[in-house]
Structures are given as structure tokens and as C-alpha cells.
């Protein structure tokens, strides 16, 4: 993520516009910043009294944090529930999120949707079918 321009630069651009009477385009050109940045800084100075930038970044709250207890109980109740089926239940509770959001939230809770080893296939579907047919043919010896 890019850093905000320094407060010193912002104040010089704003002073050029407000004190010297330059246009935002001219002040931006003089200090090698875009016209739109100069416009925004002047507007911020007029509205808040400071051209200082807002806080950048931060931790966003998780959309499903309020549903954590219900999701954990639901997964304990039916551990073989598919992610898509669980998503439909979440939508039914009024939370409209995407599948990836649900997956990342459950992963952060320590849950995963990996297949267990007893259900793992030994090969591709077409090869498996052919292998079953060969196994059923009696030896001609």
C-alpha cells in the first residue's frame, strides 16, 4: 500500500492555493502532485482545518463474527455439511456473503473442509471404471 504524502507537502500546496491565490492545477504542478490531490487537500483544510491525511489501513471487522457461535454449533451438529450448503444456510439467516468469505472465516476458526483419507480416490474416474471391468473378467488361463 502506498504511503500518504507528507503533511509538510500538503500544507505547502494548500498555502499556495489559499494564500498565494494559485489554482489547484498550478499549485499541483509546482509541487509535482496531481491536481486532484491538491483539490482534495484544499477541501480537507476548509472542512476540517487540517490537510493531514486520514488513518490508512487497519483491521477490518469480520463479517461473520456475530455468527461464530451458530456456525460452530452447526458444524458440530453436522460435520459433513458442504461449504455450499452452509453458505445457503448463512444466506437464510440474512448474511449475504460470498463463498470465499465463509471459507476464510471458518479457516480462521480452525475448521477445514479437506477430504479424509478413507474417501480419497486412487486415480482418475475413467481409469477406476476400467479397472473395475478388468477385475470382473475371469482369467482365460
C-alpha positions as CSV (number, residue, x, y, z in Angstrom):
1,X,0.0,0.0,0.0
2,X,1.3,3.5,-0.9
3,X,2.2,5.9,1.8
4,X,0.4,9.3,2.2
5,X,2.1,12.4,1.1
6,X,3.9,14.3,4.0
7,X,2.0,16.9,5.9
8,X,4.6,19.5,5.0
9,X,4.0,19.0,1.3
10,X,0.3,19.1,1.8
11,X,0.5,22.3,3.8
12,X,2.7,24.0,1.1
13,X,0.2,23.1,-1.6
14,X,-2.7,24.3,0.4
15,X,-0.9,27.6,1.3
16,X,-0.1,28.2,-2.4
17,X,-3.8,27.9,-3.2
18,X,-5.3,29.8,-0.2
19,X,-2.6,32.4,0.5
20,X,-1.0,33.0,-2.9
21,X,-4.2,32.6,-4.9
22,X,-2.9,29.9,-7.2
23,X,-5.3,27.4,-8.8
24,X,-5.1,23.8,-7.6
25,X,-3.8,22.8,-11.0
26,X,-0.9,25.3,-10.9
27,X,-0.1,24.5,-7.2
28,X,-0.1,20.8,-8.0
29,X,2.2,21.4,-11.0
30,X,4.6,23.5,-8.9
31,X,4.9,20.8,-6.2
32,X,4.7,17.8,-8.6
33,X,1.4,16.4,-7.3
34,X,-1.8,15.8,-9.2
35,X,-4.5,18.4,-9.5
36,X,-7.0,16.1,-7.8
37,X,-4.7,15.7,-4.8
38,X,-4.4,19.5,-4.5
39,X,-8.2,19.9,-4.7
40,X,-8.8,17.2,-2.0
41,X,-6.2,18.7,0.3
42,X,-7.7,22.2,0.0
43,X,-11.2,20.8,0.5
44,X,-10.0,18.9,3.6
45,X,-8.3,22.1,5.0
46,X,-11.5,24.1,4.6
47,X,-13.7,21.4,6.1
48,X,-11.6,20.1,9.0
49,X,-9.0,22.9,9.5
50,X,-6.1,20.5,8.6
51,X,-4.7,18.9,5.5
52,X,-3.5,15.9,7.4
53,X,-4.3,12.5,5.9
54,X,-6.9,10.2,7.4
55,X,-5.7,7.0,9.1
56,X,-4.7,4.4,6.5
57,X,-5.2,0.7,6.7
58,X,-6.3,-1.0,9.9
59,X,-8.0,-4.2,10.8
60,X,-11.4,-4.7,9.2
61,X,-14.0,-6.5,11.4
62,X,-15.0,-10.0,10.2
63,X,-18.5,-10.1,8.6
64,X,-19.4,-13.4,10.3
65,X,-18.1,-12.6,13.8
66,X,-21.6,-12.3,15.1
67,X,-22.5,-15.7,13.7
68,X,-19.4,-17.5,15.2
69,X,-21.4,-19.5,17.9
70,X,-24.1,-20.5,15.4
71,X,-21.6,-21.6,12.8
72,X,-19.5,-23.7,15.3
73,X,-22.7,-25.3,16.7
74,X,-23.9,-26.1,13.2
75,X,-20.6,-27.6,12.2
76,X,-20.5,-29.7,15.4
77,X,-24.1,-30.8,14.7
78,X,-23.4,-31.8,11.1
79,X,-19.6,-32.1,10.4
80,X,-20.1,-33.4,6.8
81,X,-22.0,-30.3,5.7
82,X,-20.7,-28.9,2.5
83,X,-19.4,-25.4,2.3
84,X,-22.1,-24.5,-0.3
85,X,-24.9,-25.9,1.8
86,X,-23.6,-24.0,4.8
87,X,-23.4,-20.8,2.7
88,X,-27.1,-21.2,1.8
89,X,-28.0,-21.5,5.5
90,X,-26.0,-18.4,6.2
91,X,-27.8,-16.6,3.5
92,X,-31.1,-17.8,5.0
93,X,-30.0,-16.0,8.2
94,X,-29.8,-12.7,6.4
95,X,-26.0,-12.6,5.9
96,X,-25.2,-12.1,2.2
97,X,-21.6,-13.1,1.8
98,X,-19.6,-14.9,-0.8
99,X,-18.2,-18.5,-0.6
100,X,-14.6,-17.3,-0.1
101,X,-15.6,-15.1,2.9
102,X,-17.2,-18.1,4.6
103,X,-14.2,-20.3,3.8
104,X,-11.7,-17.8,5.2
105,X,-13.8,-17.3,8.3
106,X,-14.1,-21.0,9.0
107,X,-10.4,-21.4,8.4
108,X,-9.6,-18.7,10.9
109,X,-11.7,-20.6,13.4
110,X,-9.6,-23.7,12.8
111,X,-12.1,-25.6,10.7
112,X,-11.2,-27.1,7.3
113,X,-13.1,-28.9,4.5
114,X,-10.4,-31.3,3.5
115,X,-11.4,-34.8,2.4
116,X,-10.4,-37.5,4.7
117,X,-8.0,-40.3,3.6
118,X,-10.7,-43.0,3.5
119,X,-12.7,-41.2,0.8
120,X,-9.7,-40.3,-1.4
121,X,-9.8,-41.8,-4.9
122,X,-6.9,-43.9,-6.2
123,X,-6.9,-42.5,-9.7
124,X,-8.9,-40.7,-12.3
125,X,-12.6,-41.6,-12.7
126,X,-12.2,-43.1,-16.2
127,X,-9.3,-45.3,-15.1
128,X,-11.2,-46.5,-12.0
129,X,-14.1,-47.7,-14.1
130,X,-11.8,-49.6,-16.5
131,X,-10.0,-51.2,-13.6
132,X,-13.3,-52.4,-12.2
133,X,-14.2,-54.0,-15.5
134,X,-10.9,-55.7,-15.8
135,X,-11.2,-57.1,-12.3
136,X,-14.6,-58.6,-13.1
137,X,-13.3,-60.6,-16.2
138,X,-12.3,-64.1,-15.2
139,X,-8.8,-65.2,-16.2
140,X,-8.7,-67.1,-19.5
141,X,-5.7,-69.1,-18.4
